[in-house]
């Protein structure tokens, strides 16, 4: 099963990069010349050369490596992207490395992406709000926890199922397939339910579990199935805490009912048919 790194994985990388590369000055950048999701501009190396990393930010699944002089290195991991840090030049090369950032102190930061669905470009910091990748994103549920009232306002007129709502990056930035399934299980909400059928109490439960699930996943450095690794090459450990995702036919950790897998929007959805009962829409009285 393939899974794109989501908010907890990207936040883990952000924190590690913040503590590792902040304050380091870029000597130069070597690019592979191969396109990722989009071509990596050849001008990237020129824009970041000689600049010092002032911090590492994040919005949703996007990393923002903030440089002095008003530039930001914008990165998305796609399906298989990794940032790998080396205190000194490694003796052995790695395949699929598309950017090698060399610092003046001899350390290096490499961007590796086997499937080449990632994104990498330099953006003027004062233009980030207008960048095509960031401008359409909704609020970040870790930086700005939504709350039940806010989710209710966003979802009451939406004509989608609740799992699709949570994964819509225009509404909430950073939640993907893994964590949408986990949030809904913990909230006791069937992923097939339409947002218009949800009560305010349902939205309160979703908001509460969104915060809890993301926080716990971040504490465990995210979820690793195949490719995701931290900048130190280590896997995340949240997979052992998953209640439903990738557990089809295994017993629900809460009630023992076999977990069901369905397909929604060409993506796998996992849920417990006992803990997440599908409630019928209430009839509206006509006056």
N, C-alpha and C positions, 0 to 999 in steps of 0.2 A: 504494500500500500504506500503510495507516494503522498507526502504531506508537505505543504509549503510552511516555512517558518512563520509563526504568527507573533502577536504582540509579546508574549512572555519570552520567546526565544530572542527576539530583536532587542528587548529591554535588557536581557542578560548580556548580550554582546555590547550594548551601549555602556552598561556599567563597567564592564571589564575594560573596554577601550578607554573610557573616561579615566580610570585609575592607572592605565598603562601608558597611553600615548599622549595624554595632555601635557603640554609644555615642550614636546619634542618638535624639532624643526626639520622640515622636509628637505632633503638634499636633492632628490630627483624622483621621478616616477617613470617606470618602464611599462609600456602597454604591449599586449600581445598582438594588437592590430585586428583581432577578430571581433565581430559584432556580438553583443549580448542581446537582450530583448530589443534594444536599438543600438546602433553603432556608438561606440565610445568616442567622443570627440577627441581628435588628436591634440586640440588646444588644451585639454585637461592638464597635461603635464606642465605646460607653460604657466597656466593660471595658479597652480599650487606650489610650484618650485620655490624654495626659499621661505615659505610661509610656516608659521608656528601654529600648532593645534591649540586652540584656546578652550575647547570643550567639545563634548559629544552629546547631541540632542537626539530626539526621536519624536515622530508623530505617526501613530499607527504602526505600520510595518516598514516605515522609512527611517533610515539612519541619517543624521545630519552632523557631519564632522566639521565643526566650526573652526575656521582659520582666521588669522589676523589679516588685516588689509581688506576686509569686507568680502571674503569668499567663503563658500560652504561646499564641501564635497558631499553630494547627495548619493545615497546608496539604497538599493533594494535587493534583497537576497534572492528573489525569485523562488524557484523550487529547490535549488541545490547550492546556493551561494554561501560562502564562508569568508570571514575575515580571520586570518591566522597571523599571530604575532610571534616574531623571533627576536630574542635579545641580540643575536648576531646572525650573520648570513649562514643559513643551514648548509650542511655539506651536500645534501642530496636535493635535487630539484623535485618539484611536484607537477603532475599533469594539470591541465585546465586552469592555470593561473593567468589571469587576464590583466592584472595590475600589480606591480611590485613597487611599493612605496619605501624608499630608502631614506632613513633619517641620518642626520649629521653625526650622531653618536654611534653609528654602525648597526643599530637595530633596524628591523624591517617589518612591514605590514603588507601581507599579500591578500589579494582578493581572488578566490578560487571559485569557479562555477562550471561544473561539468556539463550541465544541461543548457547553460547560457540563456536563462530566462531572467537573469538579474538586470540591474540598472546601475550605471555609474556615470556621473557627470559633475562638473564644477558649475556652480550657480552663484551669481552675485547675491550676497546675503540679503540685501534690501529688495531683491526681486523674488524671494522664496514664496511669498504669498501669491505671486502670479504664476508660479511654475505650474505647468500643465499637470504634473503628477500629484501635486499637493493641493491645488486650488479647489478640487472637488471633494476633498476628504471631510468627513464629519468630525465631531469632537473625539478626542482620545479618551477611552473609558478609564484609564489609569490616571492621566493628568487631570481629567475633569470627569469624575464619577457621575454618571447620568442621573441616578435617583429614579424612583418609580414614577413620580409625577411627570418628569421630563420624557421618559420613555413612553408613557401613556399618551402624551401630547404628540409625540413623533409617530406613534403607531396606530392610533385609533382610526385614522383615515387611510392607512396603507392597505393595499389590496394584495398582500403577500402572506405566505405562511411565516410563522414566527422565526423559524431557523433562517430562512432567506433574509428576513429583516435584520437579524443579528449579524449576518455576514455581509450586508450591504455597506461597503466602505463609505458611501455618501452619508450614511446615518451614524455609524459608529466605526471609527478607524482602528483596525488591528485585529478584530475577532475573525477567526476563520473556522474551518470545518471541525477541528478538534475541540476547541473551547466552546463553540456554539452547542455542540452535542452535550458536553459536560455541564454547561450552565443550565440547560433545559432539564436535564435529568435531576440535578440537585434542586431545581425550582419546582419539579413535579409537573412540567408542562409538555404536552405532546408536541413534537416538532412539526406536525402537519397542521396544527391549528392556525386558522387565519387570525391576523392581529386584531381584526375588528371584533372577534369573539372573546378577547381577553378582558377580564375584569381588572379594576385598579389593583386589587390584591395580587393578581397574577404578575402585573408589571412590577410591583414592589418586590415580589419574590425573585423575579429575573434580575432586577437591579442589585439586590443583595448578593445573589449568587455570582453575578458577573464580577463584582468586586472581590469576593472571596476566592473564586476559582483563579482569577488572574494573579492575585497576590500570592496564592500558594504555588502556582506554577512558576512564578518568577523566583520565589525562594528556592525552588528545586532546579533552577537554571533551565526551565523549559522541558519540552518533550522530544526525545530522540527515537525515531524509528529506523532510519537508515543514514541520511547524510548530515543532518544538523549536528554541529559541534561548536563549542565555545571558541574564542580566540586562542585558547591554550590547547585545543584539540580534544577537549573532554565532552562526553555526551551529557544531556540533561537527564534528570531522574524522575520527572513527573509521570512518565508512562506507567510506573508501578502504582500510581494513585488514580489512574483513569477508572471511572465507573462504567462507562458504556462504550467509548470510542474504541474501535477495532476489537471489540469483544463479542462479536456475533456468535450466538448459540451458547455462550458461556453464562453462568448464573449471575443475575443481578446481585451486586454486593449488598443491596438493601433488603430485597425480598426473596431472592433465589430464582425468580422467573427468568427463563432464557432471554438474552438480549436479542433484539431484532435488528436486522439491517435492511434499509430501503434506500432508494435512490431519489434524491431531490435536486433538481437543477443540475443533473449529471454528476452529482457528488454523493458519496456514501453518507447516510445518516444512521446513527445507532441510538436506540432508545429501549426502555423497558415498558412493555405494554401494560404492566400492572401498576407501576409507580407513576407512569405518565399517561393516565387514561384520557381518551379523547372525549371531551364533553360536548354535548349538543348545544347549539346556539339557542339561547333563550328566546321564546316567542315575545314579540313586542305587542303590547296591548293597544288596540285601536280605540280611540275615544270619539 
